Amino acid sequence: MSVWDKIKDALTTDDAEAAEEARREAEEAQAEADQAKVESQARADEARRKADEAADKAGLPTATDEEKAQADQARKDAEAEAQKAQEEAAEADRKADEKAQRAIEKANARKEKRQEERQEAREERQEAREEKQEARQDAREAATREEVYTVKSGDTLSEIAARHGADWHELARVNNIDNPDLIFPGQKIRIPK
């Protein structure tokens, strides 16, 4: 599985920006690993070529013991260079995987933060709705707490207001009474609290 495939598996499409950033970082890491592999392989190939040349010289009937020893050394050097190239390639892959993993973790952290922010916003909206509903309920309760007084013979609006601790102007306004001197027995007067 390639580094990019690992990232795609780790991320959802919900956070396209974070996924794109992680993808770029993973591609950069993979490119670095690929470059290191190419360079290591080139060094190993060059060492093998030199070893082959030395072996060819050592295989000649006129080859000296020194040339044969050089050929053996060149072969050992080539094997060591090839081993080193494999180790460097493995290290480059490991570093690319680590960099990709960090990119995944960073993208996931950003995604989690956004989810938390969305959740907080939902909770704030819910609290606002609840507060609004409470305010409506309070208003309804206040409206139902209004007292209703039935006018009796000889009552005046100012006397009714005084008995209930209200202003007669407010009673006239709330009850749509144009002439405060004209109220009738049996008339219902709302008295706000």
Phi, psi and omega in degrees: 000130181285166180300316181297321178298322178298319180294315180300321179294327184279337185247154172258170180279000179300327185242074186299322181296313179294322179295319179295318179297316179296321179298315179299314180297320179293319178296319177298315180296319179294321178296318177298317179296317179297318179297317179297321178296315181299314180296317179296318180295322179296318178295319179295318179297318179295320179295320178295319180299315179296321179296319179295318178298316180295321180294321178299316179296319182292335181281348180289148181295338182267006183293138179273167177298326179295319179294322178294320178295321177296321179296316178297318179296319179297322178296316179296318178298319180296318179296319179295318179295320178295318178297317179297320179297319178295319180294319179295321179295318178296319179296319179296319177296319180297316179296320179297318178296319179296317180295319178296320179296319177298320179296319178297314181297319179296315180296319179294323178296318178297319179297314179298320179298316179297320178297319178296318179296318178297318180297317178298319179296319178298317180295320178296318178296320179296318178298319179297318178298318180295318178297318179296318180294320177298319179297319178297317180297318178299319179296318178296318180295321178297321180293324181281344179278353177300138178269145177244126180249136177262123184295136177249164181299130178094354178287147170239157181298321181292324178292317179298315179298316181296318180298329184255009177066037180237169178267134182296332177296320179294319178298319179296318181293311183297326184260008179055047179261115181284320182243106184294346179273356184243084172237155188236147175302137181093346180290140180267126179246121175279132180242107182287151179260000000 
